[in-house]
Amino acid sequence: MHKIKVNRKLKEAEGITSFELVSPAGDELPAFTAGAHIDIHIRPGLVRQYSLCNPPGETHRYVIAVLNEPTSRGGSKAMHDSIEEGDLITIGLPRNLFELDGGAEHYLLFAGGIGITPMLAMAHHLYAQGKSFALHYCGRTAARLAFVQQLRHSPFANAVHFHLDDGPTSQRLDLPQLLGTPSPSQQLYICGPTGFMDFVLNEARGRGWHEDALHREYFSAPVTTTAQDPAFEVELRQSQRVIAIPAARTVLEMLLEAGVEVASSCEQGVCGSCLIPVLEGQPDHRDQFLTAQERQANNCFTPCCSRSFSPRLVLDL
């Protein structure tokens, strides 16, 4: 973790603000790749992840954009209301859980609302690499789309297509036409609201796209732990401890209370930061991070939201 300066705070669209972050001393920042994000430590106990959306070749700044979400758990509201130009904030090093597959011949990028952030960095990278791609940016109205002017004046503007709910029928998202016949040379990347992403991904699967060609990044997930959940135990194989997990409490909460150090960030099963190897037992996967194949392997799980079908899970801790 290190300190970084908020060099610029700018309203990009209705409810969306961008933040340009630079080194306080003017030093170069650690390099990042398209699809990467950084952890921002907004205040003690409040850490959120935001995708880097500027060109990956830039090392003099990081740019993120934040949606002021009405149902926020505190992160987006604090970013909008409490973080100002000139402030010093603490961030983590760039991490990438949404890497581009460099071997494709053509890329379909779908962004819904604030989901444009990782897609913007991907578009910059693909253009710089001379790759063929199309970016489809979807939203309710033009006023709610960020970086519109930047996209329209970018060197890859011809590859950008806007789709607005309140726009003319001719510009609506035509998935059957866009998805066409799947090809091993194509990759699809998508980020945005869960409903939007599920709609596009299910359409792609229905048209025969292979799961390996479908890449997604969720920003949030629904609450999955309730008082009706059965209790279970986790056995920590390395430390030879057994910890009870009651209903309505997460494995992550109980591990931390027991003094077990576990890396965590989003606490919603989205980022994968807290992923733990599973040695025995059957996890009840409730995350948005693991792929279907990774869930079937049952050799890891996200303790922040997932639970257990078996009375005991044995963890490699």
N, C-alpha and C positions, 0 to 999 in steps of 0.2 A: 504494500500500500504506500502511496505517496500523495503529497499535496499538489494540487493543481489550481490554477487561477481561472475564474470565470471571466473571460475576456469580452464576451458579448452575449447578451440575452435578447432574443428577437422574436416577436410574434410572427409565426409563419402562416397560420390559418386560424379559423375559429376553434379555440380551445387547444391549439398546439403552439408550443414555444420551443425554439431551438436554443442551444447553449454551445458556444464556442469555448473550448477549454485549452489553455496553453500552460507551458511551464512558467512558474513565477520568475525564474532566472533566465528565461529565453532559451533554454536548452532544447535539444531535440527530444521528442517523446518516443517511447518504445513503439516499434513498428507493429502494424496489425494487418490482418487479411480480411477480405470481403466476407461479411457475415458475422464478424466478431462483435463482442459487446464488452462493456466495462461495468464493474460493480461501483456504484456510487454510495458512499457511506454518508447518508443525509444527516443523520444524528445517531447517537448511540442506540443500538438495537434496531435501526431502520436502514436496511441495505436494499437497493434496487438495481436491476440490470437494465441498461439502455444500449441499444445497438448503435455502433458507429456508422455514420452515414456519409462521411466525406470520402474522397478518393483514397484508397488504401496506400497509395504512394506518398501521401503527405505525412511528414513526421513533425511538423511544426505546430500541429493542432489536432484536437479531436472535436468532432461535431456530433451532438446527439439532439434528438427532438423528443419532447414529452407531451403526451396528451393529458389534459386536465380531466381525469376520469371522475365522474360523479360518485361512482361506487368504489373509489380508491380506498386502499387500506392506510393511506397517509402519505405514500411516497410521491405521487404526482402532484398532490395539493401542496406539499411542502416545497417541491421543486418550483412550482409556479409562484407561490406566495412568499417563500422565505429566502430563496437563493437569488442573489442580485449580482450585477456586474461588479467585478473587483473582489468578490468573495473568494476565499480559499476553501476548497473542499477536498475531502479525501477520496481517492479512487483506487481501484485495484488494477492490475495489469490486464491488457486486453486478452480475452479468451474467446475461442471460436468453437461453438457447438453446432454451427450451421455452415460448414465449409462447402465451397463450390467444388464440384467434380470437374477437374480440368480436362477430362478426356472427351467431353461431348462435342458434337459439331454444331448443335443449336440448343439454345436455352429459352424456355418459356418462364418468365418471371411474372407472378401475380401478386399484387399488393392491394390490401384492403385498408383504407384509412391510414392510421399511424403505422401500419405494416410496411409502408414505403421505406422506412429507415434502413433496414438491412439491404433492401432491394436497390436502393440508390447507390450504395457502395458497390454492390455486385455489378450494376450497370456500368459504373465508372471502370471497374476492373475488366469486365468483358470487352468494353470498347478499347481499352488500352492494349488488350491482348489480341485484338483483331478478331474476336469471336462473333459469331452470328447469334443474335438474341432479339427478343421482343419483350418489352415491359408493359404489362397491362395494369393500369392504376384505377382502382374502383372506389367510389365513394357516394355518399348521399347527394351532396351538392358540391359545386366548385369551391364554395367558401370554406369547406371542411377539408380540402386537400392541401397538404403542405408541399413546398418546393416546386409549385407549378411553373413559375417563371424560370426557375433554374433548369427544369427539365425541358421546357420549350426552347430554351436558348442553349442547350447543351449540344456538343458535337454529335450526340447520338439521338437527337430529337426525333428523327424519322423512325426510330425503333420504339418510341413511346406512344401509347394509346390510352386515352382517358375514357372511362366509362362511368357516367353519372346516372343515379336513379331518377333524377328529375330532368335528364337531358332527352333529346330526341331519340326515337326508337332506333334510328340508324346507327347510333353509337353504343347501344347496349351490348353487354358482354355476351357474345355468341360462342359458348363453350364447345358445342359439337364441331363448329367450323374451326375454332382455334386449336382444339386438341387433335382433330383429324385422326389419322391412323398412327398408333404408337410406333416408334422406331428406336432401336438400340442406340442410335446416335443422338437422341434427344434427352434432355433432363428438364424437370419441372421443379421450380422453387416457389414457395408461397408463404406469405406472412400476413396476418390480419386477424379480425375477429373470428372466434371459433366457428360460428355458423357459416361464415363466408368460406373459410378454409375447408370445412367438411363438405360443403356443396361442390367446390371445385375438385377436391380429391376424390370424392365418390363418383363424380362424373368421369374423371380420368380412369378410375378403376373399372367403371362400367364399360369403358371403351377399350379396355385391354391393356392399359398402361401397367407396367410391372412396378411393384412396390419399391424396388431399388432405384427407380427413376423419379420417385416422388419424395420431395424434401420439404419439410415444413418447420416453422418456428412459431410456437404459441407465446403470447404475451401474458395470458392469465388463464386460470382454470377455475371451475366451480368448486365450492367447498365440498369435501367428500367424506369427512369424518363426522359421525352423528352419535347420539346417545344410544341408538339402537344397534350399533356395531358390537359384535361379540368381543369379549376380552381374549387375550392370548399372551404368550410369553416370547421373549427373544433371548436366546442364549448367545453370549459373546464367547466364541471359541477360544480366542487368544488369551483373554483375561479370566476365563472360566467363571463368568458371572451369568446370572439369570435375572432378567428384569421383566416385571409384569406390565402389560400394556392394557389399561382399562378402556372401556368404551368412552368415546368422545375425547380421548387423548391420543396424540400421535406418537409414533415410535421416536421421532426426533425429539419431541418435548421430554419424553421419559429418559432418553439417553442423556440429554443435556442436564437434566435434574440430577442424574446419577453421577455426573462428573465425567461423562464420556465425551471426548472431543470429537465432534463431527462437523465437517465443513458444510455450510448451508448458506442459502441466499434468498431465493424467491419464496420458499416455504409453500409452494403451490404445485410442485411436481412439474414445473415447466423448464427450469434451467439445467437440471441434472447435476448441480453442484454437490448434492448430498448422497449421490449414488453409492450404495454399499453392496459388496459381494455377499451372496447368499449361498451357504454350503449345504443346508438341508431345509426341507419344508416347502410349502407352496405359497408364494406371495399372492396377495390380492392387489394386483396392479391398478392404481387409480391415477397415475400420472399422465401427462401429455408429452413426455420426453422420449420414452422408449418406443422403438418400432414394434410392430406385431411380432416379428421374428425374435427380437430381444426379449419380449415378454414371455414367449413360448419357451425360451431357454431356461427361464426361472433361475438364473444364476446371479441376479442382482435386483435391487429394488430401491425406490425412493422413500426413505423413512419419514419424509415430511408430510406425506399424504397417503401412501399405500399401507395396506394392512396384511393380514394373513388368513388364508383359508384353513391352514393347519393349526393345531393347538400351540405349536412352537415353531419358530423360525430360528435356525442356527446361522449366525452372521460371522463373517470373517473380521472380527474386531477383538 
